[in-house]
């Protein structure tokens, strides 16, 4: 292999390493939104209320059965869409070429 080809390969590898490093640092520095939730928990044995604050990735504002069922229905419909997309991709990957007629 000539020296010019070796230099180009080394340059390409260095650029790939720098691109991967830049991408990973960009992913680590992305802003992650956290929701601060304050909940009041009352103790049945006393009249004092305890307030706690914590950071979580989700906000649990409505935990009723109807809300949970609606969330599950939404997840089911998204999963069905994913299955449909996956089937389309599989069909595209298994697509057979059409023979071309020669003129």
C-alpha positions in Angstrom: 0.0 0.0 0.0 1.4 3.4 -0.9 2.1 6.0 1.8 -0.6 8.3 0.4 -3.3 5.7 0.9 -2.1 5.1 4.4 -2.2 8.8 5.2 -5.7 9.1 3.9 -6.8 6.1 5.9 -5.3 7.5 9.1 -7.0 10.9 8.4 -10.4 9.2 7.9 -10.0 7.2 11.1 -9.1 10.4 13.1 -12.1 12.2 11.6 -14.4 9.3 12.6 -13.0 9.2 16.1 -13.5 13.0 16.4 -17.1 12.7 15.0 -18.0 10.0 17.5 -16.4 11.9 20.3 -18.4 15.1 19.3 -21.6 13.2 19.0 -21.3 11.5 22.4 -20.4 14.7 24.1 -23.4 16.4 22.4 -25.7 13.6 23.7 -24.3 13.9 27.2 -24.7 17.7 27.3 -28.3 17.7 26.0 -30.7 19.3 28.4 -32.9 16.8 30.2 -36.0 18.2 31.5 -37.0 17.0 35.0 -40.2 17.7 36.7 -40.2 18.7 40.3 -43.3 17.3 42.0 -44.5 18.3 45.4 -46.9 15.9 47.0 -48.8 16.1 50.3 -49.1 12.9 52.2 -51.4 13.0 55.2 -51.0 10.6 58.1 -54.3 9.1 59.2 -53.1 8.9 62.8 -52.2 12.6 63.0 -53.4 15.9 61.5 -49.9 16.9 60.4 -49.2 16.8 56.7 -45.8 15.9 55.3 -44.6 17.6 52.1 -41.8 16.0 50.1 -40.1 17.2 47.0 -38.3 14.9 44.5 -37.1 14.9 40.9 -38.5 12.4 38.6 -38.7 12.0 34.9 -42.4 11.8 34.8 -45.3 13.8 36.3 -48.0 11.7 37.9 -50.8 14.1 38.1 -53.7 11.8 37.3 -53.3 8.2 38.4 -57.0 7.2 38.1 -57.9 3.9 36.4 -59.5 5.8 33.5 -56.3 7.8 32.9 -54.1 4.7 33.1 -56.4 2.8 30.7 -56.2 5.8 28.3 -52.4 5.7 28.6 -52.3 2.0 27.9 -54.6 2.4 24.9 -52.2 5.1 23.5 -49.2 2.8 24.0 -51.1 -0.1 22.3 -51.8 2.1 19.3 -48.2 3.3 19.1 -47.0 -0.3 19.3 -49.4 -1.3 16.5 -48.0 1.5 14.4 -44.5 0.3 15.2 -45.4 -3.2 14.1 -46.9 -1.9 10.9 -43.7 0.2 10.2 -41.6 -2.9 10.9 -43.6 -5.0 8.5 -43.2 -2.3 5.8 -39.4 -2.2 6.4 -39.2 -6.0 6.2 -41.3 -6.1 3.0 -38.9 -3.4 1.5 -35.9 -5.4 2.5 -37.3 -8.6 0.9 -38.4 -6.8 -2.2 -37.4 -8.7 -5.4 -36.0 -6.7 -8.4 -38.1 -6.5 -11.5 -36.4 -7.9 -14.5 -35.7 -5.2 -17.1 -36.5 -5.9 -20.7 -33.7 -5.1 -23.2 -34.6 -3.1 -26.2 
